[in-house]
Amino acid sequence: GITYLDHAGSALFPESLLKAFTDDLRNNVYGNPHSQNISSKLTYDTIEHVRYRILQHFHTTAEDYTIIFTSGCTAALKLVAESFPWIPEGTKQPSSRFCYLTDSHTSVVGMRGITASMNVLSVPIKPKEILLAKNRLPAEEQNCTTPHLFSYPAQSNFSGTKYPLSWIQDIKSGKLCPIKIPGKWFVLLDAASYVSSSPLDLGAHQADFIPISFYKIFGFPTGLGALLVNNRIAPLLRKTYFGGGTAAAYLAGEDFYFPRKSIAERFEDGTVSFLDIIALKHGFDVLEKLTGGMEKIRQHTFALAHYTYTVLSNLKYANGAPVVRIYSDTDFSNPDVQGPIINFNVLDENGEVLGFSQVDSMASLHNIHVRTGCFCNTGACQMHLDISNEDIQRNLQAGHICGDNIDLIDGRPTGSVRISFGYMSSFEDAQTFLNFIIATRLSKSDAEIPFQYVTKPMTESVPDDRFSFNNADKLSPVLQISDRELRNISSEAEATGRWQPPEPAAESIRAAVSETAVPSCRKGGKPITVTKIYLYPIKSCSAFEVTEWPVGNQGLLYDRNWMVVNQNGVCMTQKQEPRLCLVNPSIDLKQKIMVIRAEGMDPISVPLEDNTGKEAVICESKVCSHRVKTCDCGERIASWLSTFLGRPCRLIRQSSDVKSKSHQKNTKGLSSATNISLSLVNQAQYLLINVASILQLKEHISARLKEPLEIEELIQRFRANIVISAPESFEEEEWAEISIGALQFQVVGPCSRCQIICIDQQSGERNKEILQSLSAARGRKTNFGIYLMNQPLLSSFSEILSVGSQVLPVLKENTEIQPPTSSEEKCSG
């Protein structure tokens, strides 16, 4: 099953919530709440009841707070920035300030774009600055009415640190000042992360603005949030635009508009998402029924985080080095200051960080879902990972952007790994995660964690509503890990041998090319030849081996010209459907057909020429980061594939009149990237691997497997187009250019491997050890093979690539090869 550990990203919804909601929709008719008919009145009354439930959930009433529904927490923050009564610079009055904690979500920091357009200064405040702040405004300065706004998160979405709710009253009263300036302070409490697992009492902590997103609490519905506004400031909010339902009266022919009295109706432009709001009622009902309330959720989730942190932080390699580096401001001893979030990076025996993309890939093989990157919180990421402002800018110039998988630049991490627990999380989830870390970082004998001294929590997971927290004795206690257990974990790790990294000289293997290096020819040695040629007519399906093949403008003729898509038009790969490798296409150039075979199915053929069927513009998810114009290959092959794979799918091919552009930088000797044409490949026209490199890797993999893999099986797993026989393993990573016959190729970068190499291309079965062994053998990275591009052919005659042809490489010196820039994993689909 799946171990879901991204509850800070989104909660999971229970089946009973959907059932209650759909039963409600079946039994009632809900009309537009702006109408006056019976169904509309029912909708209006139900929405008002949900407002009451929200206020009740946060221990407050309509006398103190107003609920404004928005599309999410981000929209609520934007609403505050646009409507707050700012006083700009340059007026007779003292001007306003917008202050925010640097440990804030991007959506909070983004408010400064609006304030800047209003000529209001923004001031970032580091957590330690406000914790040490001794500012207290003199009484005369507190009489100044200039409004200032301070925003901070109740809980950091990066580390789970809970910032003091006492700041709210301290700042509003003038006891604590983010900056020393006359005026009146208002407080925006970003509660989106906090309220997913902790109770918030607005009766005791009366912030002025509280933005939330409901999917963080219930998992469903998404796209719905709210801004809770303190009625004390609500009348001061300003609004320029007015939408449907917000006007008491207005004139179309003159500049006359009078808003509705209700603050909620004044700010909810247009028809609210009323069915989603009605779903919230069932969310509150189910949450209470399953858990007994937010306080029990807080205890349960913190117990799991405390336990996991304690074990994780005490894992050691045989040399005493820690297995992980945890980014936290607390020791996970108190749920008042720490939420159920653990942020970390995995280290090797030498203390070097393993890239988060590699950890994510490994976790995916174990069906563990984690979050990686900087989590839309650059400030906290910089603070914990010691990334300077200059580093951020340099990383951007190097091609790294928020949300991509470039995890290491110059050996330093650009982000980290985050796990987070929710009310559905179980002790088994924590165990599974810890077993995964030990199994992949220590040794097979450590695959089971010695939990015998740990009291198992009494809570279970909730995906199908088979349990409920009905009484306090079912709560997870704060787990205590004995010193004896921790010593056992540490000593067993130390006593266990594991494969040692290669000699330091092996680091030179990973040297490669850059545009500035001076090329030089490979000196002497045995000749290098092409031993195998493969093309993959259908993306992510079986290889078609040939001894010679024409080369076109997009690479090998017909390589990855087709792909299988699901019913939504999204590309299917072996990551989602491993049985694609059992679909065997072959090309018959004479008959101009592609014949497709699979066990238990009659062969079927598809013409090589463009199908005249209907065209479909599809998005290959984020595999290629752009849309591809394609032609549907018809019902006959769609039915054939759907029958074999057991799910609705279709075969489509790339239209011949559309070229997919390369995303790589211009490279010396290569035409401008805008002229390079790609088929449905992920990164480049060709992927090359070296038999010598395969043989060296085979030694490391065989040591970890019960049954050693054959060399042919390994070659198939790496899904290369060109297989060569070079004397030295990994020497291909030192090449800048190569010639094969009359063909000239530029090396674009290394291929960073994903979990597809774990799939046996003959059976479709997965073996996790392959990717783990590659990571161990290559030292913190999963690079294997190199990407090649060649110039578009100027002649109308195709060149031929043949087995047995000699390969002539050109070297570049004193450089380190960088993977092609992409927002997704690179693998040969």
N, C-alpha and C positions, 0 to 999 in steps of 0.2 A: 504493500500500500504506500500511499504518499505520506511523507512527514512534512507538514506545512509549518514553516517557521518564519513567516513574514506577516504576522498579525499586526505589526505596526504599519505595514503597507495597506492591508485590508483585512478586516475580520472575515471569517467564513460564515455563510448563512446556514442555519439549520433547516432541514426539510420541513419541519412543522411550521416555520414562518411562512414559507411559500404556500403550504397547504391552507393555512388560515387565511392568507391574503387572497388566494384564488377562490376559495370558498366564499369569501366576502364579495368578490366581484361577480360570482355566479348568482348570488342571492340578492344583490342590490344593483340598482341602476344609479350611477353617479354622473350627473350632468355638470356643465360648466358653472362654477360657483358664482359667476357674474350674472347669471340668469335668475329668474324669479320662480321658475316652475318647481314642482315637487322634488324631482331628482336633483336639481341644482341646490335647493334648500338643504337637502340631505348632505350634499357635498360640503356646503358652507358650514353646517353645524358640525360635521365630522372633523373638518379642518380645525375649527375652534377647539374641539375636544382634544385634538392632537397637540395644539399649542399648550393647553392646560397640562397634558401629560409631560411635555418637555419641561415646563416650569417646575412641575412636581418632581421630576427626575433630578433636577438640579437644586432642589430644596428652596424654591423661591415662589413668588406669586406674581400675578399680573399687575399688582400694585407697584412692584419694584422693577419689573423687566417686561420688555416687549420682544416677541419673537418675529423676526423678519426672515422669511424663507428665501434662500438663494440657491444657486446651482452647486454650491460647495463652499468649503472654507476659503478658498482663493477668492471667489466672487464676494464673499462677506468682507474680506480684508480690503478688496478694491473699493467696495461701497464705503467703508470707513474713510479711506484716503480721499475719496471724492467728496464726501459730505461733511467731514469734520470742519468746524468753524475756524479755519486757519486765519491768522493775520500775517500777511506777507511782509517781506522786507520793504523798506522805503516809505512806510506810513508813519504818522505821528505817534502811534502806539508802539510799544515794544513788540517785536515780531515773534511768531510762534516757532517752536522747534519740534521736529519729529525725531525721537530717540528710539533706538531699538537695540536689543541684545544681539551681539554678533552670532551667538548660538541660536539662530532663528532660521526658519524655513525660507526658501527663495521667495515665496509669495509675500512674506512680511518685508523682506529687504526690497522687493520690487515696488513697495508703496512709495519709496523715495522718488521713483520716476514721476509719480503724480504730484508729490509735494514740490519737486523741483519745478514743474511746469507752473506751479502756483507761487513761485518765488519764496518758498519756505525751505529753510536749511534742515538737512538731516544729519544726525550725529550718531554714529555707531558706538556702542558701549560694550566693552569686554566684560564677561562675567566677574572676573576678579576685581575690576574697577568698581562695580556697584557693590560687591560684597565688602570692599574696603572703604566705601564712600562714607565720609563723615559730614557731608554737606547737609546743613539744615538752614532753610531760608529764614532770615530775620522776619519778625512779625510784619514789619512795614512792607517788605517785599511780597509777602503772602497775600497782601491786599490787592496786588496787581491782578487784573482780570484776564490778562493775555492767556489763551488756552494753549497748553503744550500736551503732546501725546507721547507716552512711553509704552512700547510694546515688548513683551517678553513671553516665552513659552512656559506653560505650567510644567511641561516635561519635554526635554530635548528629544527630538525624533532621531538624533544621531546616537546618543549614548544612553538615553533613558534617565539622565539626571533630572531630578525634580527641583525646580527653583522655588524658593519660599513664597507661599501664597500671602504671607504677612507683608510682602513688599507692596501689595495693592494698597492697603490702608496706610502704610508708612509713606508711600509716595504721594498719595492723595492728600494726606495731612500735612505734608511739608517736612516730616521727620526725616525722610530720605529723599535726596534729589539726584537724579541721573546726571544732571549738570547744574551748575550754580547760575540760575537766571531767574529774574522776577517773573511771577505768573502763577497760574493755576494748572496743576498737573492732572491729566486724565490717564487712565490705564487701560490698555488693550491686552487682554490675557488670551494668548493663542492656546486654546485648550484641545485642539484636534487630536494630538497624540495622547494627552493625559486622560481624556474622558473615555478612551477605549478600554481602559482597565482599572480606573480609579474613580471613586465618587467625588463629585465637585459640589460643595455647599456654597451656593451664592448668597445664602442668608448670612453666612459668616464672612465670606470674602467677596465683597461687592465691587467687582471690576466694572468698568464702564462699558466695555465691549468684549464679548466672548464669541469668537467665530468657531464653528464646529462643522464636521462632515459626518453624516450619519452612517456611511458605509464602514467607517472606522469602528463603530460600535456594533452594528448589526450584520454587516456584510451585504445587506440589501435593504433599500434600494441604493444604487449608485447615482451620482449626478444630482444629489440633493444635500444641501447644507442649511445652516441658519446662522444669523447674527443675533445674539441676545444683546439688547441695548438697554442700559440702565435708564429708566424713565427720567432721571434727574438731568441727563444730557440730551435725551431724545428731542426735545423741542428746539435745541440749538442747531441740530443738523440741517445742512443746506442741500438743496436738490435743484438741478436745472432741467434735466430731461423729465418728461412725464409720459408714461405709457398707459395703455388701457387698464381701467380699474383704479387708477390713482387719483383721478380728478373728481372733485365735487361738482365743478362746472368749468367750462372753458369755451372760448369763441374761436371758430376756425378763421374768421375774417379779420379779427383784431387780436392784439397781444393781451389777451385776458385769460387767466387761469387761476382757479382757486382749488387748492388740494383738499383731499379728504382729511377728516380729523384724525382718524386712526393712523398712528405712525407706521404700523405694519402695512396697511393698505396704501399709504403714501409712497412706500419704498418698494413694494412688490409690483414691479412693472409687468403688465400683461397678466395672462392667466397663469397662476402658479401650477407646478407639477402635481395636480391634486391627487392622482392615483398613487403616486409615490409617497405623498404625505400620508395618505390613508394607510399605506403599508407600514408606516412608522408605528401606528397603534399596535399592530400585531408584533412588531419588533420589540416594543416595550413589554407586551404581555408574555411573549415567549422567553425573553431574557430573564424576566422575574421568575417564571415557572421553572426554567432549567437551572438557574444559578442561585436564586434567593437574593439577588441584588448585587450592587457594585462593590460593596465592602468584601463580600465573599470572593468576588472575582479578583479583587486586589490581593487578598491573601493567597489565593490559589496561584495566580500568575507569578507573584513575587517568590513564592516557595520554589517554583520550578526554576526561575532565573537565579535565585540564590544557590540552589543545588548545582546547576550547570556551571555557574561562574566558579564555584569552589573547586569542583573537579577540574575544570578546564584550566584554571590558573595554576594548578599544581602538576600538570602534565610536564614531564621532563624527558629529554633525550638521554641516552646513555652517558653523554659527556656533561650532563647537568644543565644543558641549555634548555630554556623554555620552548614549548611547542607552539605557543601562541603569544602574541602581544595584545593585551586587552586595553582598549581605550575607555577609561572610566574615571569619573571624579569621586567615586565612592567605593567602599569595599563590600557592597551588596549586603549590608547587615541591617538595613532599616528601610522598610517600604515607604516611609514618609519622604525619603530623599532619593530613592532609586526605583525606577519603573522596570518592567520585565523586558528590557532590551539589553543585549550584549553585543558590543561592537569590537571587532578584533581583526588582526591579520595573522595568518599562519606563517611560521618561521621554519627555516631549515636548521640543521645541526650547528651551522656557523652563525646563526642569528640573522641571516638574510631573509627578507620578506618574499614569500611566494605570492605571485600576482593573484588578485581576487578573481580574475576570470578563470584561472586554472582551478581554484578552489570551487568556484561555482560549477564548472564542468564536472569535477569529481563528485560534487554533491548531487548533481542531476543524475549521475549514474546510479546513485543509491536512492533515487526518488526523494531526495531531501530538497526542499524549496527554500532558498535563502535570498537575501537581498545584498547587492554589491554596489560599490561606487562611493559617492559622497552623499547620497540620499537627499538631494535638494537642500543641503545645508553646508555650503562651502565654508562658512565661518567656523563651525565646529570641526570640520575636516581639516582646515588649516591649523586650528589650535591643537588638535590631538596628534596629527601626523607631522607637525612642524613643517608645514608648507608655507613658504613666504608668498607675498603678493607677486614678487618677481617670478617665483616658480610657476605660479598659476598662468602668468602671461607667457612665459617661455613654453610651458606645456601646450598652451593653445597654438603657439607658433609651430610646435612640433606635431600638431595634428590632433591633439587630445581635446575632446569636448565633453561636457557633462553628459553622462549616460552611455558613453561608449565603453569598449572593453580594453582600452589601452591602460593596463593596470600598473605598469612599471615604466618609468623613463629614467635612464641613467642609473638603473638599479634601485630607484626610490619609488615607493608606492604613490599612486595618484588617488587611491581610495582604499576601502576596506570591506570587510564582510560583516553583515548584521544579521543576527537572529533575534526573534521576538516572539513572545508567548501571548496567547489569548485565552479566553475562557474555555475554548474547545481543546486547548493543548493538554497533553497528558504526560505522566511520568515516562511512559514509553517513548514519547517524542524526544524527551531530553536524553534518554538512554541511547536511542538510535543515533542521535547526532553525535554524542560522545564516542560511541562505538565507531562511527565513521571517521572521526578525527584520529582515534588511536589506530584503527586498521590501516589508514592511508599514510600516517606519519611515523608509526613505530614499527610494528611487525605483525605477522599473522597471529602469533601466539597471544598478542595483546588485544585481539579483536573483541574480546568480551571484557567489559570493565568490572573490576571487583566491587560489586554493589552490596556485598553481603552485610555491610555495617550500616546501610542506609535504610531508613524507614520509608517505605513506598507510600506516596500520597494516596488517599482514598478516592481521588477524583478520576474520572475516565473521560475519554474524548467524546464529542457530541455529534458527529456527523449525521447520525440517523436518529437522534433524540431518544436513545435507549436508556438514558439515565437522567437524573435530575439531582441538584443539590437541594435536598429537602430539609436538612438540619445542620446545625453547626458542627456536629461531630464528624461530618463528612468533609470538612475543610482540610486542605493540605496544610500541615503544620509547617513552620519555617524549618526546613530540613537542617539537621546538624551533621556535618561530615566529621567523623572522628579522625584524630591525628593518625591512628593506626591505619585507617583506610587510605589516607593520603600518602603515607609512607609506602604502603603496598603498591599503589599506583606508580609511585616514583621509582621504587626499587625494581619492580617488574620491568619497567621501561628500560632501566639501566642494565638489567641482566640480559636483556634480549639483544642479540646481534642483528644488524641489518646491513643491506648492501651499502658500501661506502661510495661516496661520489668519486668521479674520475680524478686523475692526477691534475694538479693545477695547470699543467701544460694543455690539458684538454679544453681549457677556456679558449685557447686560440682557435679551436674548431669552430667556435661560434662567431669568429671574426668574419666580416663580409664587406659589403660595398656601400659607398655613398657617392653622391654626385661630384664631390670635390677631390676624391682620391685619384691618384695617377695610375692608369691601367698598366699592367705588365703581363706578358704571356706566361703561361705555366711552363716551368722548366722541366724538360726531360720526362722520365718516367714511362711506364707502359701506356700504350694508346688506350683511349677511352672510346667505347662503342655503344651504340644503341642496342639494347637486348630485347626490349619489348615495346610495343605501341598499343595503347588502349584508347578507344573513344567510348563515350557514354551518351548514346543518342538521346535517351530519356534521362533527364536530371534525376539523380539519386537511385536509378535502376542499375541493373547489372552491366558489367563492362562488355564491350565487343572488341576482342583482340584481333589485330591484323598484323601482317608482316610489312606492308607498305600502304600508304594512304595519302590522298591529295590534301594539300593545305590550302585553306581559303582565307578570306580576309578576317574571319572571326576565330581562326585556329584550325584544328583538324576539321575537315568537311563533315558537317552534320553532328559535330560534338555538342551535346546538350542543346539541341534545337527544339526539343520537346520537353514538357514537364507535366506531371500529374497534379491536378488541383482538386480541392474538396468542393463541396456544394456551394461554398461561399466564394469560390474563385481564388482561394489562398493556396500557394504552393505547398505540396506535401513532400517531405524529405524522410530519410530513414530515421531521423530523430523522433518523428511522430509515428511513422509506420515502417518498422524494420523490414517487413515482408516485401517492400519495394525492391530489395536486392534480389528477390527471386523472380522478378520480371526480366526476361532476357530478350533484349532487342538486337537485331542484326540488320545491316544495311546491304542491299543488293543494288549496286550501282548500275548494272546492266538493265535490270527490270525496273529500276527507279522506284523501289518500294522498301519500306522497313517492315521486316517480319518480327512479330513479337510472340514469344513462347513463354509458357509457365506450366509447371507440373499440374496435371489434371485438367488442363485447358487445351482446346484445339488452337493451333497457331492462327494468328490473325495478321493481316497486312495493312499498312497505311502508306499512301503515296508519298514520295519524297517532295513532290511539288506542293506549293501552297494550296491548302484546301480552300474551296470556294464557299465553304460554310460561313455562318455568321461570325463576325469578329467580336472579340470580347476584350475589353481593357481590364486587366487584372493587376493587383498589387501583390508582389511576391513577399508579402509581409515585410519584415525588415532585412530579409536575406540580401537583397540587392539595393535596398534603400531608395528605390525608385519604381515607377510604374512601367510596365512592359506591354506593348501592343501585341496581341496574339490572335491566332485563328483557332477556333474550336475544330477538333478532328471528327466530330460527328457522334451519333448515338450508338453506332455499332461498337466502336472501340470503348466508349464510355461504359456501356453495359458489360463488356468483357472485363474491364479493369474493376468495376464495381463488384462483379461476381467473385473475382479472384481475391480482392482485398477485403471483401465483406463490409464495404461502406460506400456510400455514394461518392463518385469521383468522375473526373473527365480528363481527357488528354488534350492538351493544347500545344500549339507550336508558335514560335516567334515569327511575326510577320517579316517577310523579306525586305520590306521597305523601311523598317525601323531599326536603328542601330542603338545598342546600349553603350553608353559612354563609360570609359574607364574613369575611375576616381583617383588614379594615382597622379603624382607630380610628374611633370615633364622630366624625362631622363635622357642623359647624354646619348646621342646616337639614335634616339627613338623619335618618331614623329610626335608632334603635340598630342597630348592625351585626348584632346577633343576629336582627334582623327582616328583614334584606336577603337575598333568595333569589337564588342563582346557578344557572345551568345547568352545563354541563361546560366553562365558560370557565376561563381561568387566574387572572384577577385581578379583573375587574369585569364589569358587565353590558354595557357598550358601549365601543367604541374609536373615537375620532374623529380624523380627520386633515384637514389644510388643503391645498387645491390650491396655494396660494401657497408653502407650505413645500415641497411636492413640486417645484415649478418651480425653486426656489432650489437644492434638493439635486440636481436633474437637471443643472444647470450643472456642479457639481463632479464628478458621476459621469461625464458625457459626456467630460470632459477626460481621464479615465483609461481609457476604453473605446475599442476600435477601432470598434465600431458603436454609436452612441448609442441609448439606450432611449427608447421612446415613453412619453408621459405616462401613457397608460392601463395600460401594463405595470407602471410603477412603482406606480401606485395599487393594482393587484392584488397586488403583492408585499407591501404593508403591511397587507393583510387587515383593513381597517377595516370597521366597521358603518355609520358616518356619515361622508360626505365633504362638506366645506363649502368655500365660496368666500369667503375673507376677504381684505381688501385687503393686509394685511401678512403676510409669512412669519413663522411661529412666534409670532404674537401669541396664539394659542390657549394657549400655555404661561403666559400672564399671567392667565388666567381662573380664577375661583373657582367660579362657577356659570354655567349658561346656561339659557335658556328656548327651547323650540322649540314654537310653538303653545301648547297647554295643558300641555305636559310640562315639568317642572322637573328639571334635572340638577345633581348636585354633581360637581365635578372631584375625582377621588381622587388623581391623580398622573400622572406621565409614563410612557409605555411604553418600557421599556428593551429594545431589540431583540436578537434572537438570530439564528442562521444561517438561519432559515427565509426571511428576506427575500432571501437569495442564490439562492433557487429560483425559476426561471421558472415561473409558474403555468399557462402554456400547454403547456410541454414537459416539465417536471419536471427540467430540467437546472440544475446549480449554476453560479454565477459568484461567485467569492470577492470580487471587487472591490466589490460593493455594500456589504457591511458595512464594509469597510475605508474606502470613500469616505464613508460616513455618519460613521464615527469621526473621520476627518480634518475633515469639514465641521463637525461639532458640537463639536470640541475636547475630546477625551479621553473622551467619552461617546457612547453609541449610542441616546440617547432620540429617539423620533419618534412623535408622536401623544400623545393624553391619554386616560386612562380616565375613564369617567363612570358614575355610579350614579343611579337615580331612585327616588323613594319608591314603595313598594308601592301599587298602585291600590286605592282605597277603594271605588270604584264597581264594579258587576258588569259594566259596559260597557267594552270595551277602547278606549283612545285610539289614534289613527292617526298614524303618523309619515309625512310626505309630502315628496317632492322638491319644491323651490321654497319650502318654508316658511322664514320668517325666523328667524334665530338671534340672540338677545339675550343677550350675555354680561355678567357682573358681575366686576369686577376685584378683586384683593387686592394690596396694595402692600407693598414693602420685604421681600419674602420670597423664599426659594428653594424651588422645588418639590422634593419628595423622592419617589423611587419608592415604590410600595406595598411594604410589608414582606413578604418572602417568603424561603424557603430555596432557591428555584430561580430560574433565569432567567425573565424575564418576556417573553413574546412572544405574539402572537395566533395561537393554534393553530387 
